[in-house]
Amino acid sequence: MTIRAATPADAESVAALSCQLGYPSLPQTMRQRLARIQCDKNRVVYVAELAGGGVVGWIEVFAYELLVAEWRAEIESLIVDEGYRGAGIGRRLIGRAEAWARGRGCKTVYLRSNIIRERAHAFYKNLGYEAIKTQLAFEKRL
Ligand SMILES: CC(C)(COP(=O)(O)OP(=O)(O)OC[C@H]1O[C@@H](n2cnc3c(N)ncnc32)[C@H](O)[C@@H]1OP(=O)(O)O)[C@@H](O)C(=O)NCCC(=O)NCCS
């Protein structure tokens, strides 16, 4: 299995996995987003590809600086195909994202995870991530 940067050609499998994550997206929309991300040095999507072809997981990570925080990376989304979980693919995707973050000069990796994703929380803790606070998420349609 290979971990490599995603390209717009991965749109269909990335979109299918996005549905498993609970965010249905059209391949065409995904193609455009992947193309924009490819041009942005502060964002990257890595995919896990089986030796015989076929994308079975992806991770999106970005780097940013805030007035109140030094440069840090944030893992925005992570998904491994339900037929391939427990085989170390999530660990490898996280490792690749962390290596990218180090290369961008980030000192920490941040991530948010819905309170209902208890299995993912155990996975992150196992990889050294510490729960630092509980928040409410607010949204307003414009
Ligand atoms: C969370 C997720 C990405 C983990 O990917 P995965 O490929 O199944 O995980 P891995 O096989 O790489 O597991 C890595 C380590 O975490 C451990 N782990 C994985 N799931 C775990 C769980 N539910 N509870 C405890 N430990 C867990 C594994 O045992 C392994 O430890 P080891 O290497 O010491 O044996 C995957 O389950 C998934 O896609 N879940 C649904 C989507 C999701 O919740 N995404 C996160 C959104 S915030």
The ligand as a MOL file (V3000), in Angstrom:
LIG
                    3D

  0  0  0     0  0            999 V3000
M  V30 BEGIN CTAB
M  V30 COUNTS 48 50 0 0 0
M  V30 BEGIN ATOM
M  V30 1 C -10.6820 6.0470 12.9190 0
M  V30 2 C -10.1230 5.3440 11.6800 0
M  V30 3 C -9.5780 6.3780 10.7040 0
M  V30 4 C -8.9580 4.4210 12.1410 0
M  V30 5 O -8.3340 3.8630 10.9880 0
M  V30 6 P -7.8170 2.3460 10.9820 0
M  V30 7 O -7.0570 2.1400 9.7330 0
M  V30 8 O -8.9440 1.4370 11.2580 0
M  V30 9 O -6.8510 2.3360 12.2580 0
M  V30 10 P -5.4380 1.5540 12.3800 0
M  V30 11 O -5.6620 0.1430 11.9600 0
M  V30 12 O -4.3650 2.3150 11.6970 0
M  V30 13 O -5.2050 1.6320 13.9260 0
M  V30 14 C -4.0700 2.2810 14.4690 0
M  V30 15 C -3.9700 1.9620 15.9210 0
M  V30 16 O -5.1300 2.4410 16.6100 0
M  V30 17 C -5.7940 1.3560 17.2440 0
M  V30 18 N -7.2220 1.5220 17.0810 0
M  V30 19 C -7.9100 1.6250 15.9250 0
M  V30 20 N -9.2210 1.7320 16.1730 0
M  V30 21 C -9.3340 1.6730 17.5280 0
M  V30 22 C -10.4250 1.6880 18.4180 0
M  V30 23 N -11.6760 1.8040 17.9730 0
M  V30 24 N -10.1940 1.6020 19.7300 0
M  V30 25 C -8.9430 1.4880 20.2030 0
M  V30 26 N -7.8450 1.4600 19.4200 0
M  V30 27 C -8.0570 1.5460 18.1000 0
M  V30 28 C -5.3410 0.1140 16.5210 0
M  V30 29 O -5.4090 -1.0240 17.3690 0
M  V30 30 C -3.9210 0.4470 16.1630 0
M  V30 31 O -3.0710 0.2760 17.2660 0
M  V30 32 P -1.7330 -0.5990 17.1610 0
M  V30 33 O -1.0520 -0.1370 15.9000 0
M  V30 34 O -1.0210 -0.2470 18.4060 0
M  V30 35 O -2.2200 -2.0020 17.0690 0
M  V30 36 C -11.1860 4.4500 10.9880 0
M  V30 37 O -11.7110 3.5830 11.9480 0
M  V30 38 C -12.3200 5.2260 10.3570 0
M  V30 39 O -12.2380 5.6140 9.2070 0
M  V30 40 N -13.4160 5.4450 11.1130 0
M  V30 41 C -14.6120 6.1090 10.5990 0
M  V30 42 C -14.3880 7.5610 10.2610 0
M  V30 43 C -13.8810 8.3550 11.4530 0
M  V30 44 O -14.3580 8.2170 12.5650 0
M  V30 45 N -12.9040 9.2230 11.1640 0
M  V30 46 C -12.3590 10.1180 12.1440 0
M  V30 47 C -13.1580 11.3670 12.1480 0
M  V30 48 S -12.6170 12.4720 13.4150 0
M  V30 END ATOM
M  V30 BEGIN BOND
M  V30 1 1 1 2
M  V30 2 1 2 3
M  V30 3 1 2 4
M  V30 4 1 2 36
M  V30 5 1 4 5
M  V30 6 1 5 6
M  V30 7 2 6 7
M  V30 8 1 6 8
M  V30 9 1 6 9
M  V30 10 1 9 10
M  V30 11 2 10 11
M  V30 12 1 10 12
M  V30 13 1 10 13
M  V30 14 1 13 14
M  V30 15 1 14 15
M  V30 16 1 15 16
M  V30 17 1 15 30
M  V30 18 1 16 17
M  V30 19 1 17 18
M  V30 20 1 17 28
M  V30 21 1 18 19
M  V30 22 1 18 27
M  V30 23 2 19 20
M  V30 24 1 20 21
M  V30 25 1 21 22
M  V30 26 2 21 27
M  V30 27 1 22 23
M  V30 28 2 22 24
M  V30 29 1 24 25
M  V30 30 2 25 26
M  V30 31 1 26 27
M  V30 32 1 28 29
M  V30 33 1 28 30
M  V30 34 1 30 31
M  V30 35 1 31 32
M  V30 36 2 32 33
M  V30 37 1 32 34
M  V30 38 1 32 35
M  V30 39 1 36 37
M  V30 40 1 36 38
M  V30 41 2 38 39
M  V30 42 1 38 40
M  V30 43 1 40 41
M  V30 44 1 41 42
M  V30 45 1 42 43
M  V30 46 2 43 44
M  V30 47 1 43 45
M  V30 48 1 45 46
M  V30 49 1 46 47
M  V30 50 1 47 48
M  V30 END BOND
M  V30 END CTAB
M  END
